[in-house]
Amino acid sequence: MRAARHRWLRSAASPGVAVLLLVILLCAAGFLVTKQLVNADRKAAARQRAAGDTEQLQTLLLRANTFIGGLGAALASEPAANNSRFQGLVGSETGTFLLSDAMWVQPVRAGARRRYEATFLTGLPFPPGTDVSALPGLASTLQNSASGVPSATGKAVVSTVPGFFVAQGTQFGPGPRSQGSIVLFVPTSWFGLASTLNLQRAAISLDGRHLAGSASGSVAAGPSFEALNRNWRVEAAADPATPLQVALPWLALLVPLALALLIYLIVRGIGRSRRAERDIGEILDVSLDPLCIIGVDGYLKRVNLAFERTLGYDAAELIARPLVELVHPDDRDATAASLLRLREGYGEESFESRSVRTDGAVRWLRWNTHPLLERGLVYAAAHDVTDIRTLADEQAALRRVATLVAEGGDAADVFNAVSLEVGQLLGADATRLLRYESDGRVTIVAGHGASRTEMGISPPPEQDDAYVWWRVAESVRDPRADRAADGAGLGGVAELARGIGAAVASPILVSGRQWGVIVAAWKRGETVRPDTE
């Protein structure tokens, strides 16, 4: 029995139990603290709403004051009092202030008491001559209303519409009988129409009595203030607790455990991800063909060593770079269309495109791609088919020239065909076929591409373009000359051909004798393939 108790005590004192108790305490503390924070936040929101609603109510009452004050001043300046003019003055300001229920009241002595007859009206359901002193609170307000000082009554109801009256003593036109009062009825619905006051969440009191709106639950009262010779106050209720506010305390119970679980999963996921990346990297680098991983947005995410060697870029230069930037400008639209089809879920895609190396050389790559749209990735394998394409192009060019010769074509046509095919195969800006004449002269028998002006050909006096092209050919064929791709290998002839950045030349032998030479030239030296010669 004693041994069992000792085992229980040892297990209770273990680190695992201590961590569990700590988690429970943190959960309970989180629940209580979060609940208090939610309640405090709702109370603060109610106070903020009450302060804002109070400012809006003050502004509204000031607008009512301005409206009746301006109307009183307009009536006093009228030359004569009549109903149409009264209605016109009220209506001219209705669009601005959204108030339209007004009447002109004149005091009339009737024996020992005084009547207050509504003489002119607009918007109110009283016939002219109605004694409005019978309306609650209006008689005392009319008796005490000073000229130019608006005063409000208590709550009043006109045709089931709740509101209050505002009265101001003034005069309507000249003459001793022009004295009276302008009376404005302000319905409680005006508070919501003329502002953003929400009377379902705010209550307005007038002289301590409820006037409009409702507020329940967590309520905060704004400061009382005086306007229109009355005391006003706004009480605002906090918005109902949102589902999140209701759930937050309960969620706090699970936060420590969820946080620990999340940390565990993140650490485990990072470890697995790193192991997977190492495995993928080892597999990719074993391949002799370029392999890469592309995002569905077209940006490179991962490349292998063969990819770097093929295009001459470091991995750091390739990562986070769009694949189409590496593609030859003429093939970019087709490559972008293939990537678009992959993003749209058309499955695997195979295509060929030209890619430009860092040294300007163009490589033909045959692509096979496999999208994994659920991961937002595209796996791609490329095979360098440049040599195959070049060999095929050369064989096709030879066949075309051989066919032309076999068909007995004119010599000029054959020469032009040779110049054209060489230019297209090498991607040269200009090609010239030169023939060595028996008298020692050199003539151009065919040409393709850029003109003499575009290539900057400037022969010396008493010489022609053929002389310059012969000098270009001799300078690049001289083994003692520097053949740098930037054109330095042209030596002194560079002054005669300022537009040529690089050139290559190959002799043409017929029956063991040098018949002539074919020259290919580029405006920029970096566009020449290293294996062009």
SULRA-V932361 format. One record per residue. SS is DSSP state (alpha for helix, beta for strand, coil for the rest). OMEGA is omega in whole degrees, -180 to 180 (none if undefined). D_LAST is the distance of its C-alpha to the last C-alpha in Angstrom with 1 decimal. Layout:
BEGIN
SS_OMEGA_D_LAST, SS_OMEGA_D_LAST
END
This chain:
BEGIN
coil_180_97.5, alpha_180_96.8, alpha_178_93.6, alpha_180_92.4, alpha_178_93.1, alpha_178_91.1, alpha_179_88.1, alpha_180_88.4, alpha_179_88.5, alpha_179_85.5, alpha_179_83.5, alpha_-179_84.7, coil_-178_83.5, coil_180_80.0, alpha_-180_76.9, alpha_179_76.1, alpha_179_79.6, alpha_178_79.3, alpha_179_76.0, alpha_178_77.6, alpha_179_80.6, alpha_178_78.4, alpha_180_76.4, alpha_179_79.7, alpha_178_81.0, alpha_178_77.9, alpha_-180_78.1, alpha_179_81.7, alpha_178_81.0, alpha_179_78.1, alpha_-177_80.3, alpha_-178_83.1, alpha_-179_80.9, alpha_179_78.8, alpha_178_82.0, alpha_179_83.4, alpha_179_80.2, alpha_179_80.2, alpha_179_83.9, alpha_179_83.3, alpha_179_80.4, alpha_178_82.5, alpha_177_85.3, alpha_178_83.1, alpha_179_81.7, alpha_178_85.2, alpha_178_86.1, alpha_178_83.1, alpha_-180_83.9, alpha_179_87.5, alpha_179_86.5, alpha_179_84.1, alpha_178_86.7, alpha_178_89.4, alpha_179_87.2, alpha_-180_86.7, alpha_177_90.4, alpha_179_91.3, alpha_180_88.9, alpha_-179_90.5, alpha_176_94.0, alpha_177_93.0, alpha_177_91.7, alpha_178_95.0, alpha_-180_96.9, alpha_-178_94.8, alpha_-177_95.3, alpha_177_99.1, alpha_179_99.3, alpha_179_97.4, alpha_178_99.4, alpha_179_102.7, alpha_179_101.7, alpha_179_100.8, alpha_-178_104.2, alpha_-178_106.1, coil_-179_104.5, coil_179_105.4, coil_-179_108.2, coil_-179_109.8, coil_174_109.7, coil_-173_108.8, alpha_-178_107.1, alpha_179_104.3, alpha_179_103.3, alpha_-180_103.4, alpha_179_101.1, alpha_179_98.8, alpha_179_98.5, alpha_-177_97.8, alpha_-179_95.3, alpha_-179_93.3, alpha_-177_92.5, alpha_-178_92.1, alpha_-180_88.4, alpha_-174_87.7, alpha_179_90.0, coil_176_90.4, coil_-175_94.1, coil_-176_96.4, coil_-178_99.8, beta_177_102.2, beta_175_105.8, beta_-175_108.1, beta_177_111.3, beta_177_114.5, beta_180_117.5, beta_179_120.7, beta_178_124.1, beta_-178_126.0, coil_-177_129.3, coil_-178_128.9, beta_-179_125.2, beta_176_122.1, beta_176_119.9, beta_-174_116.2, beta_174_115.4, beta_-174_111.9, beta_178_112.1, beta_-177_108.5, beta_171_106.0, beta_177_102.5, coil_-178_100.9, coil_-175_103.9, coil_178_106.3, coil_174_109.5, coil_177_111.7, coil_-179_112.7, coil_179_115.8, beta_176_114.9, beta_-176_116.3, alpha_178_113.3, alpha_178_115.4, alpha_179_115.8, coil_-175_112.2, coil_174_111.8, coil_-175_111.1, alpha_-178_110.7, alpha_-179_114.3, alpha_179_114.2, alpha_179_110.8, alpha_180_112.1, alpha_-175_115.2, alpha_-177_113.2, coil_178_110.2, coil_-179_110.1, beta_178_108.8, coil_-179_105.0, coil_-180_104.7, coil_177_103.3, beta_-180_104.6, beta_174_103.7, beta_171_106.1, beta_-178_105.8, beta_179_104.3, beta_179_105.5, beta_178_105.0, beta_-179_104.9, coil_178_105.0, coil_179_103.5, beta_180_100.7, beta_178_100.8, beta_177_100.2, beta_179_102.1, beta_171_103.6, beta_-177_102.9, beta_178_105.7, beta_177_106.0, beta_180_109.0, beta_176_108.4, beta_-179_109.8, coil_-179_108.9, coil_-179_109.7, coil_175_112.5, coil_-177_116.1, alpha_-178_118.3, alpha_-178_117.6, alpha_-179_113.9, beta_178_113.8, beta_-179_112.3, beta_171_109.3, beta_-176_105.9, beta_-179_105.2, beta_176_101.7, beta_-179_101.2, beta_178_98.1, beta_-180_97.2, coil_178_95.6, alpha_180_92.7, alpha_180_91.7, alpha_-180_90.4, alpha_-178_87.7, alpha_-174_87.0, coil_-180_86.6, coil_178_84.6, coil_177_82.6, coil_177_85.7, coil_-176_85.8, coil_173_89.5, coil_179_88.8, coil_-179_87.7, beta_179_89.9, beta_-180_93.7, beta_177_95.3, beta_-179_98.8, beta_-176_101.2, coil_176_104.0, coil_180_103.4, beta_-178_103.6, beta_179_100.9, beta_-175_99.6, beta_174_96.4, beta_179_93.6, coil_178_93.6, coil_-179_92.2, coil_-179_92.5, coil_180_91.0, coil_-172_89.5, beta_174_90.9, beta_-178_90.6, beta_175_92.8, coil_180_91.6, coil_176_93.9, coil_180_96.8, beta_-178_97.0, beta_176_99.4, beta_-179_98.6, coil_179_101.0, coil_178_103.9, beta_176_103.0, beta_-177_101.4, beta_176_98.2, beta_178_96.1, beta_172_93.1, beta_-177_92.6, beta_178_89.1, beta_175_88.2, coil_176_85.0, coil_177_82.7, coil_179_83.2, coil_178_81.3, coil_176_77.9, alpha_179_76.9, alpha_179_74.6, alpha_177_77.5, alpha_-174_79.7, alpha_-174_77.0, alpha_180_75.9, alpha_-180_78.8, alpha_176_78.3, alpha_179_74.6, alpha_177_75.3, alpha_-174_77.1, alpha_-174_73.8, alpha_-179_71.5, alpha_180_71.7, alpha_180_71.2, alpha_179_68.4, alpha_179_66.8, alpha_179_67.0, alpha_-180_65.7, alpha_179_62.8, alpha_180_61.9, alpha_-178_62.0, alpha_180_59.8, alpha_-180_57.3, alpha_180_57.0, alpha_179_56.7, alpha_178_54.1, alpha_179_52.0, alpha_179_52.1, alpha_-179_51.1, alpha_180_48.4, alpha_178_46.9, alpha_179_47.2, alpha_179_45.6, alpha_177_42.7, alpha_180_42.2, alpha_180_42.3, alpha_180_39.8, alpha_179_37.5, alpha_179_37.6, alpha_-179_37.0, alpha_-175_34.1, alpha_177_32.4, alpha_-175_32.7, coil_176_30.5, coil_178_26.8, coil_177_26.2, coil_176_26.5, beta_179_30.2, beta_174_32.1, beta_-176_35.5, beta_172_35.8, beta_179_39.1, coil_175_40.4, coil_177_39.8, coil_-179_36.0, beta_177_35.6, beta_179_33.9, beta_-177_36.6, beta_176_35.0, beta_177_31.5, coil_-177_30.6, alpha_179_28.2, alpha_177_25.6, alpha_179_25.7, alpha_-179_25.1, alpha_-176_22.2, alpha_-176_20.5, alpha_175_20.8, coil_179_21.0, coil_169_24.5, coil_180_27.7, alpha_-179_30.5, alpha_179_32.6, alpha_-175_30.2, alpha_-175_30.1, coil_-180_33.8, coil_177_35.9, coil_180_33.0, beta_180_32.7, alpha_-176_30.2, alpha_177_29.4, alpha_180_28.1, alpha_-175_25.2, beta_176_24.5, coil_-177_22.3, alpha_-179_24.8, alpha_-177_24.6, alpha_-174_25.7, alpha_-179_28.3, alpha_-180_31.3, alpha_179_30.8, alpha_178_30.4, alpha_178_33.5, alpha_178_35.4, alpha_178_34.6, alpha_178_35.9, alpha_178_38.9, alpha_177_39.8, alpha_179_39.7, alpha_-179_42.1, coil_173_44.4, coil_179_44.8, coil_177_43.0, coil_-176_42.0, coil_-177_38.7, beta_177_35.6, beta_-179_32.3, beta_176_29.4, beta_177_25.6, beta_177_24.0, beta_176_20.8, beta_-176_21.0, beta_178_19.3, coil_178_18.6, coil_180_19.8, coil_178_16.3, coil_179_15.9, coil_-178_13.7, beta_178_15.5, beta_175_16.9, beta_180_19.0, beta_174_22.3, beta_-172_25.2, beta_167_28.5, beta_-174_31.9, beta_178_34.7, beta_-177_38.3, beta_169_40.7, beta_-172_43.7, alpha_180_45.4, alpha_177_48.5, alpha_180_46.5, coil_-176_44.3, beta_174_41.1, beta_176_38.2, beta_-174_36.6, beta_174_32.9, beta_-178_30.5, beta_176_26.8, beta_-178_24.4, beta_-179_20.6, coil_-177_19.6, alpha_-178_16.1, alpha_179_14.6, alpha_-180_17.5, alpha_-179_17.2, alpha_179_13.5, alpha_179_14.5, alpha_179_17.6, alpha_180_16.0, alpha_179_13.7, alpha_179_16.9, alpha_179_19.0, alpha_178_16.9, alpha_179_17.1, alpha_-179_20.8, alpha_180_21.5, alpha_180_20.1, alpha_178_21.9, alpha_180_25.0, alpha_179_25.0, alpha_-178_24.9, alpha_-180_27.5, coil_178_29.7, coil_-179_29.8, coil_178_28.2, coil_-178_28.4, alpha_180_25.6, alpha_178_25.1, alpha_179_24.8, alpha_-180_22.2, alpha_179_20.1, alpha_179_20.6, alpha_178_19.7, alpha_-180_16.3, alpha_180_15.7, alpha_-176_17.1, alpha_179_15.3, alpha_180_11.7, alpha_-179_13.0, alpha_179_14.6, alpha_-176_11.9, alpha_-176_9.6, coil_-177_12.8, coil_176_12.3, coil_-180_15.6, beta_173_15.5, beta_178_13.9, beta_176_15.6, beta_-176_16.0, beta_178_17.5, beta_178_19.8, beta_-179_21.3, coil_-177_25.1, coil_180_27.6, coil_177_29.3, coil_178_26.3, coil_175_25.5, beta_180_22.3, beta_175_22.8, beta_-179_21.0, beta_178_21.7, beta_178_20.2, beta_-180_18.9, beta_173_18.5, beta_-171_19.0, coil_-179_20.4, coil_179_22.8, coil_180_23.0, coil_-179_25.4, coil_-180_23.3, coil_176_20.4, coil_-178_22.9, beta_180_22.6, coil_-179_25.5, coil_176_25.7, coil_179_28.3, coil_179_31.6, coil_175_31.8, coil_-180_28.0, coil_-178_26.3, alpha_-178_23.1, alpha_179_21.4, alpha_-179_21.9, alpha_-180_20.2, alpha_176_17.1, alpha_178_17.1, alpha_177_17.6, alpha_-179_14.7, alpha_-179_12.4, alpha_-177_14.3, alpha_-179_14.2, alpha_179_10.5, alpha_-179_10.3, coil_-178_13.4, coil_180_13.1, coil_-177_16.3, coil_176_15.0, coil_-176_14.5, coil_-180_11.1, coil_-175_12.8, coil_-178_11.8, coil_176_15.3, coil_-180_14.8, alpha_-179_16.7, alpha_179_14.0, alpha_177_15.3, alpha_-176_18.5, alpha_-179_21.4, alpha_180_19.8, alpha_178_19.8, alpha_-179_23.5, coil_-178_22.7, beta_-174_20.2, coil_-178_21.7, coil_-177_20.3, coil_177_16.6, coil_179_15.5, beta_-179_11.8, beta_172_9.6, beta_-179_6.5, beta_179_7.7, beta_-180_7.9, beta_176_11.5, beta_-178_13.9, beta_177_16.5, beta_-180_19.9, coil_178_22.6, coil_-180_20.9, beta_180_20.8, beta_-178_18.0, beta_-177_19.0, beta_-178_16.7, beta_174_13.3, beta_-177_11.6, beta_174_10.8, beta_-176_10.0, beta_179_11.9, beta_177_13.3, coil_179_16.8, coil_-177_16.2, alpha_-175_13.6, alpha_180_14.5, alpha_-178_13.5, coil_176_9.7, coil_-179_8.7, coil_-176_7.8, coil_-175_5.6, coil_-177_3.8, coil_none_0.0
END
